[in-house]
Amino acid sequence: MLWSRVFIPTLRDDPADAEAVSHKLLIRAGFMRQLMAGVYSLLPLGNRVLHKIEGIVREEMNGTGAQEFRLPSLHPREIWERSGRWSKMGDEMFQFEDRRGSEVGLGMTHEEIFAHLASELRSYKELPQSWYQFQTKFRDEPRPKSGLLRVREFTMKDSYSMDIDEAGLDHAFEVHFEAYRRIFKRLGLDTVAVEASSGSMGGSQSVEFMLRTDAGEDWVAACEACGYAANFEKAISRPAALSAGQALEAPEKFPTPNVRTIEDLAKMEGGAPAGAQIKTLVYSIDEKIVLVLLRGDDTLVEQKLLDNVEAENLRPASADEIQAALGARPGSLGGVGVGELFVIADEALRGCTGMVTGANEDGFHLRGVDIDRDIEVKGWLDLREVRAGEGCSLCGEALEVYKCLEVAHIFKLGTVYSEAMGAEVLDKNGKKVPVVMGSYGIGIDRNLAAIVEAHNDEYGIVWPVNVAPFEVVISVIKPKDVACLEAAQRIYEALQERGIDVVLDDRDERPGVKFKDADLVGIPYRVTVGPKGLGNGVVELRRRKGGETQDLEVARAAVSIAEAVLDERH
């Protein structure tokens, strides 16, 4: 392919609205262009990388025995109603009426549709099954940003396993887990597998594959000593011991005028440090008022609360609801003497004495509170956000906390969707049982951006050979020089014959422009063909990663370059 014939609109400056490195570089290097918020057109270079990522994923999925499908993006409301997710997905799902008045949605994911197809399975003898597809997904993302990292339209490989029992699901989950490890190794991504919340997907267990990067929006707690790692939505730890206040025979009320926050009380003379306070949050859970208690220096992870209560709707209570339930405003709330309300407490509060909490009277607090004695806790849950340096829940060593980008998520769904869609088979005893399912997703576009986040330098992208838009660029210093152009074309044709993905930069541009474009685009190997080198019978080979150069004899250049590329592919 000739560079002069490929659409590669490189830019010299970063786009003004881009923050993530991948967003800046993919725009500047001519891989994509924004059409609207959260929606991008992939240009030829971007499309070439996308296809190579898909090819790697497809090879690994086929290697597990999975079968490829292609399902619709347009879904009828009825099938999502059967799983209960039509309303649960809320504003995230594009939902509308067609011209006949039928309600339809654009698929965010395809659990319902695959489970619907699985209803055609009849016997345990047809199991296990493993099905997958590459398909466009749509999510009405409220805050699309960071280029391909948070979008409204994207390509995903989603696969689904169907088994007769939990043991079969465990095996399918492990097969996908190992396949994903191989995929990320081939993509050049050093990922960590972490425990995660299953969220709206449901099921008993899920694992996220995370890439450590400041461009991510997830936080992970990890222990280097034992290998424990979990998303903040799931992570637990051994918090530091509490320095409680004075234990009293009964709670003692004291005035706290103008105190509205944990910090206010900590600063007040005669107050209490944050760790000795009880933070009282009020939630409406399926329209029932519930108190959620944590240590004053802790932060609630709302997803943990959502994962542990069976509820259709969960939200912070309004000011009016709080006033009606407790008779006070936020800043003076507490769980003492509210036996008629359901109280959930974080495990870090268990057994605490000498605590301070609101008195449910504006401008007053209670000191000397004993959790077990004074508050009727109806549910103990782990709800707090872990902090760096706290003890690992498994081995006690200090946890490290860092930002990550989710590049894949795998779920043990169980029978949630098969039961809803009537996907049942006859077991060995002739009894109908629901198919046991797993779901496994990789965002293809997001992984494209993730590779750029992991592989870049001050000059541009540094693609791994396996996914580069071209593996080799041949830069002709003087394309109008017949000897230069002919030598470059001979090397170009010889590389093509050896299966190397190569582009010939035949543009009538200054060498510096060509070199900068090649570095910006991130092509792994650059061959420079110029009159001076040819006069000495050599061309220059430069590796993009590290910048090492070497002279190659013209006659053997193609062989040497092909060997280098093929060696790096594997």
VEXDREN-2710 file (C-alpha; in Angstrom, 1 decimal):
% VEXDREN-2710
k/r/px/py/pz
1/MET/0.0/0.0/0.0
2/LEU/1.2/3.5/-0.8
3/TRP/1.1/6.2/1.9
4/SER/0.2/8.7/-0.8
5/ARG/-3.0/6.7/-1.5
6/VAL/-4.1/6.1/2.1
7/PHE/-6.3/8.5/4.0
8/ILE/-4.1/9.4/7.0
9/PRO/-5.0/13.0/8.1
10/THR/-2.3/13.6/10.7
11/LEU/-2.4/16.7/12.9
12/ARG/0.5/18.6/14.5
13/ASP/-1.5/19.7/17.6
14/ASP/-3.5/17.9/20.2
15/PRO/-7.3/18.4/19.9
16/ALA/-8.4/21.0/22.4
17/ASP/-11.1/18.9/24.1
18/ALA/-9.0/15.7/24.6
19/GLU/-7.7/14.7/28.0
20/ALA/-6.7/11.0/27.7
21/VAL/-3.4/10.3/25.9
22/SER/-5.2/7.8/23.7
23/HIS/-7.8/10.3/22.7
24/LYS/-5.1/12.9/21.7
25/LEU/-3.0/10.5/19.8
26/LEU/-5.7/8.6/17.9
27/ILE/-7.0/11.9/16.7
28/ARG/-3.6/13.4/15.9
29/ALA/-2.3/10.3/14.1
30/GLY/-5.4/10.1/11.9
31/PHE/-7.0/6.9/13.4
32/MET/-10.4/8.4/14.1
33/ARG/-12.6/11.5/14.1
34/GLN/-15.5/12.5/16.3
35/LEU/-19.0/12.7/14.8
36/MET/-20.8/13.7/18.0
37/ALA/-20.4/13.3/21.7
38/GLY/-19.4/9.7/22.4
39/VAL/-19.6/8.6/18.8
40/TYR/-16.5/8.2/16.6
41/SER/-15.7/7.3/13.0
42/LEU/-12.7/4.9/12.6
43/LEU/-10.6/5.9/9.7
44/PRO/-8.6/3.4/7.6
45/LEU/-5.7/3.1/10.2
46/GLY/-8.1/2.7/13.1
47/ASN/-10.1/0.2/11.2
48/ARG/-7.0/-1.9/10.4
49/VAL/-6.1/-2.0/14.1
50/LEU/-9.7/-2.9/15.1
51/HIS/-9.7/-5.8/12.6
52/LYS/-6.3/-7.1/14.0
53/ILE/-7.7/-7.0/17.6
54/GLU/-10.8/-8.8/16.4
55/GLY/-8.6/-11.3/14.6
56/ILE/-6.7/-12.1/17.8
57/VAL/-9.9/-12.4/19.8
58/ARG/-11.5/-14.6/17.2
59/GLU/-8.5/-16.9/17.0
60/GLU/-8.6/-17.4/20.8
61/MET/-12.3/-17.9/21.0
62/ASN/-12.3/-20.4/18.1
63/GLY/-9.5/-22.1/19.9
64/THR/-11.8/-22.8/22.9
65/GLY/-14.4/-24.4/20.6
66/ALA/-16.8/-21.4/20.6
67/GLN/-19.1/-20.8/17.7
68/GLU/-19.5/-17.3/16.1
69/PHE/-23.0/-15.7/15.7
70/ARG/-24.2/-12.3/14.7
71/LEU/-27.3/-11.1/16.5
72/PRO/-29.5/-8.0/15.9
73/SER/-28.9/-4.7/17.6
74/LEU/-32.6/-3.8/17.5
75/HIS/-34.5/-5.6/20.3
76/PRO/-38.2/-5.8/21.1
77/ARG/-39.2/-4.5/24.5
78/GLU/-41.0/-7.8/25.4
79/ILE/-37.8/-9.9/25.6
80/TRP/-36.1/-7.3/28.0
81/GLU/-39.3/-7.2/30.0
82/ARG/-39.0/-10.9/30.6
83/SER/-35.6/-10.5/32.3
84/GLY/-36.8/-7.4/34.2
85/ARG/-34.1/-5.2/32.6
86/TRP/-36.2/-3.0/30.4
87/SER/-37.0/-0.6/33.3
88/LYS/-33.8/-1.5/35.3
89/MET/-31.5/-0.2/32.6
90/GLY/-33.3/3.1/32.8
91/ASP/-31.9/6.0/30.8
92/GLU/-28.8/4.0/29.8
93/MET/-30.7/2.1/27.1
94/PHE/-31.8/3.8/23.9
95/GLN/-35.6/3.0/23.9
96/PHE/-38.1/4.3/21.4
97/GLU/-41.2/3.4/19.3
98/ASP/-41.1/2.4/15.7
99/ARG/-43.6/3.6/13.1
100/ARG/-46.1/0.9/14.2
101/GLY/-46.0/2.0/17.8
102/SER/-44.0/-1.0/19.0
103/GLU/-41.4/-0.3/21.7
104/VAL/-37.9/-1.3/20.8
105/GLY/-34.4/-0.7/22.2
106/LEU/-30.8/-0.7/20.9
107/GLY/-28.9/-3.6/22.5
108/MET/-26.5/-2.7/25.3
109/THR/-25.7/-6.3/25.7
110/HIS/-27.2/-9.6/24.4
111/GLU/-27.8/-11.9/27.4
112/GLU/-31.6/-11.9/26.7
113/ILE/-31.2/-12.7/23.0
114/PHE/-28.7/-15.5/23.4
115/ALA/-30.8/-17.0/26.2
116/HIS/-33.8/-16.8/23.9
117/LEU/-31.9/-18.7/21.2
118/ALA/-30.8/-21.2/23.9
119/SER/-34.5/-22.1/24.5
120/GLU/-34.2/-24.2/21.3
121/LEU/-31.8/-26.6/23.2
122/ARG/-33.7/-29.7/24.2
123/SER/-31.3/-32.1/26.0
124/TYR/-28.3/-32.2/28.3
125/LYS/-26.6/-34.1/25.4
126/GLU/-26.5/-30.8/23.5
127/LEU/-24.5/-29.2/26.2
128/PRO/-22.0/-27.6/26.8
129/GLN/-22.4/-24.8/24.2
130/SER/-20.2/-21.7/23.8
131/TRP/-21.4/-18.9/21.5
132/TYR/-20.0/-15.5/20.7
133/GLN/-20.2/-12.5/18.4
134/PHE/-18.7/-9.2/17.5
135/GLN/-21.5/-6.6/17.5
136/THR/-22.2/-2.9/17.9
137/LYS/-23.6/-2.0/21.3
138/PHE/-25.3/1.2/22.3
139/ARG/-25.4/2.9/25.7
140/ASP/-26.8/6.4/26.3
141/GLU/-23.7/7.3/28.3
142/PRO/-24.5/10.5/30.4
143/ARG/-20.9/11.8/30.3
144/PRO/-19.0/10.5/27.2
145/LYS/-15.4/11.4/27.4
146/SER/-11.8/10.3/26.9
147/GLY/-12.3/9.3/23.3
148/LEU/-13.0/5.6/22.9
149/LEU/-12.8/5.0/26.7
150/ARG/-16.3/6.2/27.4
151/VAL/-18.6/6.2/24.4
152/ARG/-22.2/5.7/23.4
153/GLU/-21.6/3.3/20.4
154/PHE/-18.9/0.7/20.5
155/THR/-17.9/-2.8/19.3
156/MET/-17.9/-5.7/21.7
157/LYS/-17.0/-9.3/21.6
158/ASP/-19.5/-10.9/23.9
159/SER/-19.7/-14.7/24.4
160/TYR/-22.0/-16.9/26.4
161/SER/-21.6/-20.4/27.8
162/MET/-24.4/-22.9/28.4
163/ASP/-24.0/-25.8/30.7
164/ILE/-26.1/-28.4/32.6
165/ASP/-24.8/-27.5/36.0
166/GLU/-22.5/-25.2/38.1
167/ALA/-19.5/-27.5/37.6
168/GLY/-19.8/-27.0/33.9
169/LEU/-20.1/-23.2/34.4
170/ASP/-17.0/-23.2/36.6
171/HIS/-15.1/-25.0/33.8
172/ALA/-16.4/-22.6/31.1
173/PHE/-15.5/-19.6/33.3
174/GLU/-11.9/-20.9/33.7
175/VAL/-11.6/-21.6/29.9
176/HIS/-12.6/-18.0/29.2
177/PHE/-10.4/-16.7/31.9
178/GLU/-7.3/-18.3/30.4
179/ALA/-8.3/-17.3/26.9
180/TYR/-8.6/-13.7/28.0
181/ARG/-5.1/-13.9/29.5
182/ARG/-3.8/-15.1/26.2
183/ILE/-5.6/-12.4/24.3
184/PHE/-4.2/-9.6/26.5
185/LYS/-0.7/-11.0/26.2
186/ARG/-1.0/-10.9/22.4
187/LEU/-2.4/-7.4/22.5
188/GLY/0.5/-6.2/24.6
189/LEU/-1.5/-5.4/27.7
190/ASP/-0.3/-6.3/31.2
191/THR/-3.7/-6.8/32.9
192/VAL/-4.6/-7.8/36.4
193/ALA/-7.7/-9.9/37.2
194/VAL/-9.8/-8.5/40.0
195/GLU/-12.9/-9.4/41.9
196/ALA/-15.8/-7.2/40.8
197/SER/-19.4/-6.4/41.3
198/SER/-21.8/-8.0/38.8
199/GLY/-24.1/-4.9/38.9
200/SER/-27.1/-5.0/36.6
201/MET/-25.9/-8.2/34.9
202/GLY/-26.6/-10.3/38.0
203/GLY/-25.2/-13.7/38.8
204/SER/-23.0/-15.1/41.5
205/GLN/-19.5/-14.0/40.6
206/SER/-17.6/-11.7/38.2
207/VAL/-14.0/-10.9/37.4
208/GLU/-12.7/-7.7/35.6
209/PHE/-9.5/-7.6/33.7
210/MET/-7.9/-4.2/34.5
211/LEU/-5.1/-2.2/33.0
212/ARG/-3.3/0.0/35.4
213/THR/-3.4/3.6/34.0
214/ASP/-4.3/7.1/35.1
215/ALA/-6.8/7.2/32.2
216/GLY/-9.0/4.7/34.0
217/GLU/-12.0/5.5/36.1
218/ASP/-12.0/2.5/38.4
219/TRP/-10.0/2.1/41.6
220/VAL/-8.4/-1.2/42.5
221/ALA/-7.1/-2.4/45.9
222/ALA/-4.3/-5.0/45.5
223/CYS/-1.9/-6.9/47.7
224/GLU/1.5/-7.7/46.2
225/ALA/2.2/-10.2/49.0
226/CYS/-0.6/-12.7/48.3
227/GLY/-2.1/-11.5/44.9
228/TYR/-5.5/-10.4/46.2
229/ALA/-7.0/-7.7/43.9
230/ALA/-10.5/-6.3/43.8
231/ASN/-12.4/-3.4/42.4
232/PHE/-13.4/-0.8/45.0
233/GLU/-17.0/-1.9/44.4
234/LYS/-16.0/-5.3/45.9
235/ALA/-12.7/-4.8/47.8
236/ILE/-12.5/-5.4/51.6
237/SER/-9.7/-4.8/54.0
238/ARG/-8.7/-4.8/57.7
239/PRO/-9.1/-1.2/58.7
240/ALA/-6.9/0.4/61.3
241/ALA/-8.0/-0.1/64.9
242/LEU/-10.5/2.6/66.2
243/SER/-9.5/5.0/68.9
244/ALA/-12.9/5.4/70.5
245/GLY/-14.1/8.0/72.9
246/GLN/-15.1/7.6/76.6
247/ALA/-17.5/4.8/77.3
248/LEU/-20.6/5.9/79.3
249/GLU/-23.4/4.1/81.0
250/ALA/-25.9/5.7/78.6
251/PRO/-25.6/8.1/75.7
252/GLU/-25.2/11.7/76.8
253/LYS/-26.7/14.5/74.7
254/PHE/-24.7/17.7/74.2
255/PRO/-25.2/20.8/72.1
256/THR/-23.5/21.1/68.7
257/PRO/-24.7/24.4/67.2
258/ASN/-23.8/25.1/63.6
259/VAL/-22.4/21.6/63.2
260/ARG/-23.5/20.2/59.8
261/THR/-20.7/17.8/58.8
262/ILE/-18.3/15.2/60.2
263/GLU/-15.5/17.7/59.8
264/ASP/-17.4/20.4/61.7
265/LEU/-17.8/18.1/64.7
266/ALA/-14.1/17.0/64.5
267/LYS/-13.0/20.7/64.7
268/MET/-15.4/21.7/67.5
269/GLU/-14.1/22.0/71.0
270/GLY/-15.4/19.0/72.9
271/GLY/-16.3/17.2/69.7
272/ALA/-14.8/14.0/68.4
273/PRO/-12.4/12.9/65.7
274/ALA/-14.0/11.6/62.5
275/GLY/-13.0/8.0/63.3
276/ALA/-15.0/8.1/66.6
277/GLN/-18.1/9.4/65.0
278/ILE/-21.0/7.5/63.4
279/LYS/-21.9/8.7/59.9
280/THR/-25.7/8.3/59.4
281/LEU/-26.9/8.2/55.8
282/VAL/-30.6/7.9/54.9
283/TYR/-31.7/5.9/51.8
284/SER/-34.9/5.1/50.2
285/ILE/-34.9/1.4/49.2
286/ASP/-38.0/0.5/47.3
287/GLU/-39.6/3.5/48.9
288/LYS/-38.8/2.3/52.4
289/ILE/-36.6/4.6/54.6
290/VAL/-33.4/2.8/55.7
291/LEU/-30.5/4.1/57.8
292/VAL/-27.0/3.3/56.7
293/LEU/-24.3/3.7/59.3
294/LEU/-20.5/4.0/58.8
295/ARG/-17.5/5.3/60.8
296/GLY/-17.2/9.0/60.3
297/ASP/-13.9/8.7/58.5
298/ASP/-15.2/6.1/56.0
299/THR/-16.9/6.5/52.6
300/LEU/-19.9/4.5/51.5
301/VAL/-19.5/2.4/48.3
302/GLU/-23.1/2.6/47.1
303/GLN/-22.6/-0.4/44.7
304/LYS/-21.8/-2.6/47.7
305/LEU/-25.1/-1.5/49.3
306/LEU/-26.9/-2.2/46.0
307/ASP/-25.3/-5.6/45.6
308/ASN/-26.4/-6.7/49.1
309/VAL/-30.0/-5.6/49.2
310/GLU/-32.7/-7.0/46.9
311/ALA/-34.2/-3.9/45.6
312/GLU/-35.6/-2.4/42.4
313/ASN/-34.9/1.2/43.4
314/LEU/-32.3/2.6/45.7
315/ARG/-31.6/6.3/46.2
316/PRO/-30.6/8.8/48.8
317/ALA/-33.7/10.0/50.7
318/SER/-34.9/13.6/50.1
319/ALA/-34.7/16.3/52.7
320/ASP/-38.4/16.0/53.3
321/GLU/-38.3/12.2/53.7
322/ILE/-35.4/12.6/56.2
323/GLN/-37.3/15.2/58.2
324/ALA/-40.4/13.1/58.3
325/ALA/-38.6/9.9/59.4
326/LEU/-36.1/11.3/61.9
327/GLY/-37.4/14.8/62.9
328/ALA/-34.1/16.5/62.1
329/ARG/-32.0/17.6/59.2
330/PRO/-28.7/16.1/57.9
331/GLY/-25.9/16.9/60.3
332/SER/-27.8/15.9/63.4
333/LEU/-28.9/12.4/62.5
334/GLY/-28.3/9.1/64.3
335/GLY/-29.5/5.6/64.8
336/VAL/-30.2/5.7/68.6
337/GLY/-33.8/5.2/69.5
338/VAL/-35.1/4.6/65.9
339/GLY/-36.2/1.0/66.3
340/GLU/-39.1/1.4/63.9
341/LEU/-36.6/2.0/61.0
342/PHE/-34.4/-0.6/59.4
343/VAL/-30.8/0.0/60.3
344/ILE/-27.8/-1.3/58.3
345/ALA/-24.3/-0.8/59.7
346/ASP/-20.8/-1.3/58.2
347/GLU/-18.8/-4.1/59.7
348/ALA/-16.1/-1.6/60.9
349/LEU/-18.6/-0.4/63.5
350/ARG/-19.2/-3.8/65.0
351/GLY/-18.5/-3.7/68.8
352/CYS/-17.6/0.0/68.8
353/THR/-18.1/1.9/72.1
354/GLY/-17.7/5.5/73.1
355/MET/-18.9/6.8/69.7
356/VAL/-20.6/10.1/68.9
357/THR/-23.6/10.4/66.7
358/GLY/-26.5/12.8/65.9
359/ALA/-29.3/13.0/68.4
360/ASN/-32.0/13.4/65.8
361/GLU/-32.6/16.9/67.1
362/ASP/-31.1/19.8/65.2
363/GLY/-28.1/21.2/67.0
364/PHE/-27.5/18.2/69.3
365/HIS/-25.4/15.0/69.3
366/LEU/-25.0/12.1/71.6
367/ARG/-21.6/10.9/73.0
368/GLY/-20.7/7.6/74.7
369/VAL/-22.8/5.6/72.2
370/ASP/-22.3/1.8/72.4
371/ILE/-23.3/0.3/69.0
372/ASP/-24.5/-3.1/70.4
373/ARG/-26.3/-1.5/73.4
374/ASP/-27.8/1.6/71.9
375/ILE/-28.6/1.0/68.2
376/GLU/-30.8/-1.8/66.9
377/VAL/-28.8/-2.9/63.9
378/LYS/-30.8/-5.2/61.7
379/GLY/-28.1/-5.9/59.1
380/TRP/-24.3/-5.9/59.1
381/LEU/-22.6/-5.5/55.8
382/ASP/-19.2/-4.5/54.4
383/LEU/-20.0/-1.1/52.8
384/ARG/-16.9/1.0/53.2
385/GLU/-14.3/2.1/50.7
386/VAL/-10.9/0.6/51.4
387/ARG/-7.9/2.9/51.7
388/ALA/-4.2/2.4/50.7
389/GLY/-2.1/1.0/53.5
390/GLU/-4.9/-0.9/55.2
391/GLY/-4.4/-4.6/55.9
392/CYS/-5.2/-7.1/53.2
393/SER/-8.2/-9.2/54.1
394/LEU/-6.4/-12.4/53.2
395/CYS/-2.9/-12.0/54.6
396/GLY/-2.8/-8.7/56.5
397/GLU/-0.1/-7.0/54.4
398/ALA/-0.6/-3.4/53.3
399/LEU/-2.9/-2.9/50.3
400/GLU/-1.9/-0.7/47.4
401/VAL/-4.5/1.4/45.7
402/TYR/-4.4/2.6/42.1
403/LYS/-6.5/3.7/39.1
404/CYS/-7.4/1.2/36.4
405/LEU/-9.2/0.9/33.1
406/GLU/-11.6/-2.1/32.7
407/VAL/-10.8/-3.9/29.4
408/ALA/-12.9/-7.0/30.0
409/HIS/-15.5/-8.4/32.4
410/ILE/-16.6/-12.1/32.8
411/PHE/-19.7/-13.2/34.7
412/LYS/-21.2/-16.3/36.2
413/LEU/-24.8/-15.7/35.4
414/GLY/-26.3/-18.9/36.6
415/THR/-29.9/-19.4/35.6
416/VAL/-31.1/-15.7/35.8
417/TYR/-31.6/-15.4/32.1
418/SER/-32.4/-19.0/31.1
419/GLU/-35.3/-19.1/33.6
420/ALA/-36.6/-15.8/32.2
421/MET/-36.4/-17.0/28.6
422/GLY/-37.5/-20.6/29.2
423/ALA/-34.1/-22.0/28.2
424/GLU/-34.5/-25.5/29.7
425/VAL/-33.2/-28.9/28.8
426/LEU/-34.0/-32.4/29.9
427/ASP/-31.3/-33.8/32.3
428/LYS/-30.2/-37.4/32.6
429/ASN/-33.3/-38.2/34.6
430/GLY/-35.6/-36.7/32.1
431/LYS/-36.3/-33.7/34.3
432/LYS/-36.5/-30.1/32.9
433/VAL/-33.8/-27.9/34.3
434/PRO/-32.7/-24.4/33.3
435/VAL/-29.5/-24.0/31.4
436/VAL/-26.6/-22.6/33.5
437/MET/-25.1/-19.6/31.8
438/GLY/-21.9/-17.5/31.8
439/SER/-21.3/-14.2/30.0
440/TYR/-17.9/-12.8/28.8
441/GLY/-17.3/-9.4/27.3
442/ILE/-14.3/-7.6/25.7
443/GLY/-14.7/-4.0/24.4
444/ILE/-12.8/-4.0/21.1
445/ASP/-12.7/-0.2/20.7
446/ARG/-11.8/0.3/24.3
447/ASN/-8.9/-2.2/24.0
448/LEU/-7.7/-0.3/20.9
449/ALA/-7.5/2.9/23.1
450/ALA/-6.0/0.9/26.0
451/ILE/-3.2/-0.3/23.9
452/VAL/-2.3/3.3/23.1
453/GLU/-2.5/4.2/26.8
454/ALA/0.0/1.5/27.5
455/HIS/2.3/2.0/24.5
456/ASN/3.2/5.6/23.7
457/ASP/6.0/8.1/24.1
458/GLU/6.6/11.8/23.5
459/TYR/6.6/11.3/19.7
460/GLY/3.4/9.3/19.4
461/ILE/2.0/5.8/19.5
462/VAL/4.2/2.8/19.8
463/TRP/2.1/-0.1/18.5
464/PRO/2.9/-3.7/19.4
465/VAL/3.6/-5.6/16.1
466/ASN/0.5/-7.8/16.5
467/VAL/-2.0/-4.9/16.3
468/ALA/-0.1/-2.2/14.4
469/PRO/-1.9/-0.8/11.3
470/PHE/1.3/-1.6/9.4
471/GLU/4.2/-3.6/10.7
472/VAL/6.8/-1.8/8.5
473/VAL/6.9/1.6/6.8
474/ILE/9.5/2.2/4.0
475/SER/10.4/5.8/3.9
476/VAL/11.8/6.9/0.6
477/ILE/14.1/10.0/1.1
478/LYS/13.9/11.1/-2.5
479/PRO/11.0/9.4/-4.3
480/LYS/11.8/11.3/-7.5
481/ASP/15.2/9.6/-7.5
482/VAL/14.7/6.5/-9.7
483/ALA/17.3/4.3/-7.9
484/CYS/15.8/5.1/-4.5
485/LEU/12.2/4.5/-5.6
486/GLU/13.1/1.2/-7.4
487/ALA/15.1/-0.1/-4.4
488/ALA/12.3/0.8/-2.0
489/GLN/9.7/-1.0/-4.3
490/ARG/11.8/-4.2/-4.5
491/ILE/12.0/-4.3/-0.7
492/TYR/8.3/-3.5/-0.4
493/GLU/7.3/-6.3/-2.8
494/ALA/9.7/-8.8/-1.1
495/LEU/8.2/-8.0/2.3
496/GLN/4.6/-8.5/0.9
497/GLU/5.6/-11.9/-0.5
498/ARG/6.7/-12.8/3.0
499/GLY/3.4/-11.9/4.5
500/ILE/4.6/-8.6/6.1
501/ASP/2.0/-5.8/6.4
502/VAL/4.0/-2.9/4.9
503/VAL/3.3/0.6/3.6
504/LEU/5.6/2.5/1.2
505/ASP/5.9/6.2/2.0
506/ASP/6.2/7.6/-1.5
507/ARG/5.1/11.1/-0.7
508/ASP/7.1/14.1/-2.0
509/GLU/7.7/15.4/1.5
510/ARG/10.7/16.4/3.5
511/PRO/12.3/13.4/5.4
512/GLY/11.6/15.0/8.7
513/VAL/7.9/15.1/7.9
514/LYS/7.9/11.5/6.9
515/PHE/9.8/10.4/10.0
516/LYS/7.5/12.4/12.4
517/ASP/4.4/10.9/10.8
518/ALA/5.8/7.4/11.0
519/ASP/6.6/7.9/14.7
520/LEU/3.2/9.5/15.4
521/VAL/1.3/6.7/13.7
522/GLY/3.5/4.3/15.6
523/ILE/4.6/1.8/13.0
524/PRO/6.9/-0.7/14.7
525/TYR/9.7/-0.7/12.0
526/ARG/10.9/2.0/9.7
527/VAL/13.1/1.3/6.7
528/THR/14.9/4.4/5.3
529/VAL/15.9/4.3/1.7
530/GLY/18.1/7.2/0.5
531/PRO/20.8/7.9/-2.0
532/LYS/23.6/8.1/0.5
533/GLY/22.8/4.7/2.0
534/LEU/22.3/3.1/-1.4
535/GLY/25.7/4.4/-2.4
536/ASN/27.1/2.2/0.3
537/GLY/24.8/-0.7/-0.5
538/VAL/22.7/-0.4/2.6
539/VAL/19.3/0.8/4.0
540/GLU/18.6/1.8/7.6
541/LEU/16.2/-0.2/9.8
542/ARG/14.9/1.6/12.8
543/ARG/12.8/0.0/15.5
544/ARG/10.1/2.4/16.8
545/LYS/10.2/1.0/20.4
546/GLY/13.6/2.1/21.8
547/GLY/14.8/3.8/18.6
548/GLU/17.6/1.3/17.8
549/THR/18.9/1.5/14.3
550/GLN/21.1/-0.8/12.1
551/ASP/22.3/-0.8/8.5
552/LEU/21.1/-3.7/6.3
553/GLU/22.6/-4.9/3.0
554/VAL/20.1/-4.0/0.3
555/ALA/20.1/-7.5/-1.2
556/ARG/19.2/-9.1/2.2
557/ALA/17.2/-6.3/3.7
558/ALA/13.7/-7.8/3.2
559/VAL/14.9/-11.2/4.7
560/SER/16.3/-9.5/7.8
561/ILE/13.3/-7.2/8.2
562/ALA/10.8/-10.1/7.9
563/GLU/12.8/-12.2/10.4
564/ALA/12.6/-9.3/12.9
565/VAL/8.9/-8.8/12.4
566/LEU/8.0/-12.5/12.5
567/ASP/10.1/-13.0/15.6
568/GLU/8.3/-10.2/17.4
569/ARG/4.8/-11.5/16.3
570/HIS/5.4/-14.5/18.5
END
